[in-house]
Amino acid sequence: MNRGIVYIAGAGCGDYDLMTVKLEKLLKTADCIVYDRLINENMLNLARKDAELIYLGKENTEGGLIQDAINRVLVEKAKEGKKVLRLKGGHPFVFGRGGEEALALEEEGLDFEIVPGITSSISVPAYAGIPVSHRGINTSFHIFTGHTKKDGSWIDFETVSKLDGTLVFLMGVKNLSQIVQGLVGNGKSVETPIAIIESGSTTKQRTITGVLNNIVEISEEKKVVPPAVIVVGEVVSLREKLKWFEKKRLFGKNILVTRNVEQAGNFSEKIRELGGESFELPFIDIVYREFVFPDLSEYSAVLFNSANAVRGFFRKLDDARKLGNVKVGAVGIKTHEELVKNRIIPDFIPEEYRVDILAKKSAAYTREGDKVLIVTSDISPVQEDIYSQEYSRKFEKLVAYETKKIKREKSEVERYLKETDIVSFLSSSTFEAFWESIEEDKSLLEGKIIASIGPMTSRTIREAGVQVDIEAREYTVNGIIEELKKM
């Protein structure tokens, strides 16, 4: 019998980079992923293309019915012999009901493992500049659920209010008034500092501070909504000196990343390093072609039009020595970097990132009548006949990869755009697929900042009647990041 297994895992508290190494491995290998509403959905981009994704979020409901349904799904999928990842926000054993799911599996004799996650009770205050413990202030911290139990019983505030340590309440926004009353009514000083951290460790993070005597009024005025973490204690007073996350250059900015999955990660990582959040929604896919590898001894130069061209070419190259007497040209920094990864240093790189300029540049490194190979994509504007006539060489094109447009449902794109401040386009083909997907509905881009990687992409965007707000001076990911930092 093919036995399945369920991994009950914590996804951390919102910041994509807070996932554990073990979770990353599981995301890439699971047959089935059952996830809730509090995870960073970019994590799902790591899943196998054939993985089954099942959303079973509880929204703001309480009670056993939805949990029973989740338990049943986990049991069913495990019995099908699948490797199941149950992906939960935070830590599965910190008010995450992971124990109930594990018990349901144990009762059926099914295998399971617990994968700890970074709990919001500690990490969210840290992102707000609030240490839950600090020498000279406290010697303990205590974590409570902000919900009542099934029988309606409540926290023992008579005991809790006497604790000197930091008090952390999870899922307690709607019961804030009762929490404050319970603490003050049992002797906690009305001047005790308190913070409410909304959507912690994300670009929507907002921290509201006060004291027990006024926090309810402040929270109503500020219209605080869950998910939020409540922190009570003198450590809250350290926030003004220790807050760091909100100071990052792109904090508060949500950026739609539209490039292909394989290359989106690098861009997204740079966005997150600066405190922004990336929403990855690819509109192109790179498919490397199978081709008959040319006899490189016939060519005097090989020109690479993109980093993907380098990848496609070197997938088929069995011996790097075949490039020994061949001059190598590259368009752009990223193409250069990809060549260097393969231990090839290009002989020339034109200042303008254009293939026609690359072809012109190659004339200085070859002789009349020489054959020059241009490695490129199926949609790149390579005009080998014109180059051959103009420079008295024989230029030939080798298509190493295809750029496939991804057409998405308009409603799906609209959902992403609602969460987005900046829409980035790193190629013309990406914008074209995006434009087709939204059915050329320019109204969806109202109030959005449009960022382009360079003049060619900008021209395509403007031809559609869309304004370009940011254009990279250096036509690379780093170039567009530098322009975003100036906002």
N, C-alpha and C positions, 0 to 999 in steps of 0.2 A: 504494500500500500504506500502510495506517495503521500508522505505526511507534510502538511503545511506548517507554517510557523508565523506568529504575529509578533511584530516588534512595536511595542507601545512606547512612542518616542516623543520627547519634548522638542518643540521647534524654536524655543527661545521666546523673546518678548517683542519681536517686531523688526529689529535690525537683522537683515539677511546674514550679515557676517558673524552673527552670534550663534549660528548653528554649529554643532559639534562635528568633528571629522567623521565620527561613526555615522551620524545622521546623513552626512553628504554621501557616504558610500551606500547607505540603504536607499536613498532617493534614486541613485543611479541603477540599482539592481532589483528593486521591488517589482513583483508582478502586479500588485494592487496597492494603491494608496488611498486610505480613508482619512480625509482631512476635515478640520473644522474652520471656523470663520476667523480665528485669531492668528493664523499663520501668515507669513509673508508669501504671497502667491508666486513670487519669482522662484521660490524653491521648487515649485512644480516643473519648472523648465529643465530641471536636472533629470526628470523622470525619463525612462525609456519611452520611445515613441509608441510602443505597443502596450505600455502599462495601462491598467484600468484605473481611472481616477474617479473616486466617489466622494462627493461633498455631503457631509452629514454635520452641518453646524447647528448649534442649538439657538442661535441668535440670542435673545435675552430671556428665553424661557427657563423655567425651573421644573423640577419634577422628574419622575421616573420613566414616562412613556418614551420620550426621545432617546434616553439612555438605553432602555431595553431594546429599542430598534437598532442602535449602534452595536450593542453586544451581539445581537442576532447576525448582523452583517459580518462581523469579525469571525464569528463561529462558522458561518456558511463558507466564507472565502478560505478560511484555514482548512476546512474539510474538503475543499476542492483541490487541496494540495498546493496552494499558492503561498508565495512569500509575501506576506501582507505587512504593510507599514501603516500603523495607526498614528497619524501625525496630529499632535495637539499643541496648542499654544503653551508657552512657559515650560513648566516641569510637570510630567504626568502625575506625580505623587504629591504635588502641592496644590490642593483643592482642584485637581484636574480630573478626578474620578477615574484615574488610571487603575487604581486598585480594584474597582468594581469590574472593569473590563477584564483585568487579569483573572479575577475570580470566576467570571463567566467562562473563560477559556479553560481554566483549571478543572471546572466541574465537568467539562466535556472531554477531559483528558488530552487537551491540545497543548502544543508547545508554545511558549511565549518568552520574550525577553523584554526587560525594561531598559530604555535608553534615556538617561537623565537629560534634561534641558536646562538652560539658564533661567531660573525663576524670575518673574517680574517683581517679586517682593523685594529683591535685592538690586537687580540690574536697573529697573526703572528709576528708583531713587538715585542711583549712581549717575545715570544719564542726566538727571536734573541737578547734579552737584550736591546731592545729599547722601553722606555715608550713613548706613544704618547703625554703625558703631564708630565711636571716636574716643580716643584716649582722653581721659579727664572729663568726659561728658556722660558716658554710660558704659556699662559692662555687659549688656545683653540687648537683644532685640527679640520681638515676639510677633508672630504672624497669625492673623485671624481672618476668617471669612466674614465678609460683610453681609452675608445672607443669614436668615433664620433657618433653624433646622426644620425637618418635615413636620415635627409635632408643634412647631410654633415657638419653641423655646429659644432663648436669646443668649448672647454672651454673658458670662458672669462678670458684669462690670464692677461689682463690689470688690472682686479680687483684682481684676485687670487695672482698675484706676490707681491701685496702690503700687503698681510696678514702676520701677525707676527707668527701665530700659525703653528703647524706641518701640513704638507700637505701629505695626503695619497692617492695614486692612485692605484686602482684595475684594473686588466686586461689591463695593460698599457705597457707591455714589447715591443710589436711590434711598439708602438708609442713613445718609450722612447725619440728618437731624437726630435720629435715634442714637447714633454712635456718640455724638457730642453730648446729648442729654445724659446718656449712660455714664460717660466719663465725668462730666461736671457734677452730675447729681450724686456721684459717689466719691467726691472729694478732689478730683483732678483740678488743678488751678485753671481758671478761665484764661490766664495769660500764657498757657502752654502753646508753643508754636505748632502749627499744623500746615501741611502742604497737600495739595491734590494734584497729581501728575496725570494728565489726560494723554492718551495715545503715546505712552512713553517709548522712547528710542526710535520714533518715526519722525518724519518731517512735519507731522501734525502735533508733535509734542507741545503741550502747553502746561505751565506750572502756575498754580494759584496758591498763594501763601496768605496766612493770617494767624490768628490765635483762636482758641476754642470759642471765645466769646463772640467772634464776628464771622467765622468761616462759612456758616450756613448762609448768611446774608450775602457775602461776597460770591459764593458759588452760584447762588440764584441769579445775582446780577450778571455774572460772567457766563451763565448758561452752561455749566459744566455737564458733560455727557460721558457715559462709559464708552470704552473701557478706561478705567482710571485706578490709580493706586493712591491710597491715603496714608500719609506718614505723620505720626504724632510724636513730638519730643524735641528736646533742645538741639538735636543735630540739624533740624530744619534751618536754624540760624546760620549754618555754614554755607548755605546755598549761594549767597551773593558772592562769596569769595571763590567757591569751588565749581560753579557752573561752567561748563566747557562746551557742551554739545551745541547749544544755541549760538555759540560764537563762530561756528564753522561757516565757511564762505557760501555754501549752497544750502544751509539749513532753511527748512521751510519750502524748498523747491521740489516739486515732483516733475520728473522728466521722462517723457515717453521715448523709449529706445526702439527704433524700428528696423535696425539692421538684422542680419541673419543670426541665428542662434549661436553658431560657433564663434562669432566675433563680438556678439553683444556683451559677453561677460567682461571683457577688458574695459569697455566704455562704462558699464554699470559699476564696476569696482571703483573707478576713478570718481564717479559721481558720489558714491557712498563715502569714500574717503573724505570728501568735502562736506559731508553732512546732508547731502541731498538724497532723494530716493528715486530709483529707476523703476519704470514699469516696462518690462520687456514684452513687446508685441511685434514679432518679426513679420516683415512684408516681402522678404525675398528668401530664397533658399539657394545655397551653392551646391551644385552637383558636379563632381569631378568626372570628366569624360575618360572613357577608355579609348586609346588611340595607338596607332603604330608609331613607336618612337623613331624619330628621324636619325639618320646617320650624321652625327655632328661634325664629322671630318669634312663634310661638304660645305660647312658654313664658317664664315669669318667672324660672325658676331651673333649673339643671341640677346634679344631685348625682352624684358619682362615688364608688362603693362600694369601689374598689380601684385599684391602679396598672394592673392589666391592663385594667380598664374604661376608663381614660384612653387606653391604647394602642389598644384596639379602636375607641374613638370617633374618635380623631384619625387613624386609618388612612382613615376615610371622610370626614373634614371637609376640604372643598376650599378654604375661605376662613375664616380665624380671625375675620374681622370679623363673621361671623354670630353670634358670642358677645358682641358689643359691648355690648348692653343687658341681657344675661342675668346674673343672680347665679349664682355658682359655689360649690358646697360640696364638701368632700372628707372622706373618712374616713381619718385617719391620716397620719403623716409621709411615708410612701412615696408615697401618692397625691398629696400636696401636691408632693413633689419631682418626680413625673412630670408634673404640670401645669406646673410652673415650666420644665421642659425644653421645653415647648411654648409658652413665653412667656405663660402664664396664671397669675395669682396668685389663689388662691381667696379668696372673701369671708368664708368661715367654715369652721372645722374644730372639731367637737365634741371635748371632752376624752376622752370614751369612744369607742372605735373601734367603733361599732355603727351600722348603717344606720338603725334606728328612732330613735336619738338625732339622727342627721343630718337625718332627715325633720322631727323636732320643731323642730330649730334653724332649718330653712328658713322656718318660719312667721314668724319675726322679720324676714325679708327679702322677704316676699311679702304679698299681700293676699288676702282671702277670694275664692274663685272662681278664683284664678290657677291656671294649669297648671304643674306641676313634673315634670320628667323625671328619673328615676333610672336611671343607666347602671350595669349590673351584670352578673353571670354567670347561667348557667342554674340554678345550685344555691344562689344566695344567698337568705337568708330575707327577701326583700322582700315586704311585705304592703301593696301600694298601695291596696287597697280600705279597709283599716282606717285608714291614714294619711289618706285622703281624707275619711272620715267624721269622724275625730277633729279634724282641723285645718281643715276646710271649704275645702280646696283640691282640685284634681283631680290626683292623683299618677298618673303613668304609668311603666311599666317598659320599658326598652330593654335587651335582652340582647345585649351586644356580644361576648361570648365564652363558650365552653363549657369546663367542666373535665372532662376525660376521665380516669377512673381507669385506671391501668395494672396489670393483674393479672400477677404474675410467678410463676415456678415457685418452690415452697417451697425447693427445694434451692439455687437461686440466691441467695435471700435469706439462707438459713442460712450460705452460704459467706461472704457479706459480714459477717454478724453475728459470725462467729468472729473477725474481725479488728477488731471495733469495741468501743470502751469506752462511747461515748455515742451514743444514737439520738435524732436531732432531728426534730421534727414542727412544720412552720410553717403547718399548716392541718388542719382536721378531716378533709377529704376525703383528704388524704395519709395520715393515720393509718388511715382506713377501708380504703383500698386496700392498705396494708401489712398490716393485720390479716387481711384476706381472703386475701392471698397466703401468709401463714404458717399459714393454716387455724386461726386463733385459738389457736395453740400457745404459751401463755404461758411454757412452759419455755424457749423460745429467748431470752427476755429476762432470764433469771436472771443476776444480776451486772451487768446493763447499767444505765447511768444514762439515764433518759428526760427529755428536755428539750422543753419546749413553748413556743410563741411567745406564748401568752396564755390567759385563762380559758376562752374558748369551745372552743379546741382541747383544753385540759386536761380539760374536762368530757367531751368525746367519748372521750378516752383512759381516764378513770376509769370511765366507764360500761361499758367493756370489761373492767373489773377489773384494770387496769394502773396501777401507782403512778406518779405524776408527781414526779420529783425536783427538777427545775429549771423555773421558770416566769418568763418575761421580765416585768419591770415595765413596760417600754415595749414595746408589741407590734410590734416590728420586728426585723430581723436584728441591728441594733446592740444592741437590747435583750437579745436572747438571748446575744449575744457577751459583753456586760457581765456577765451572770450566770455564764457559763462561766468567765470570768476569776477569779471569786471562789472557784473550786474549790480 
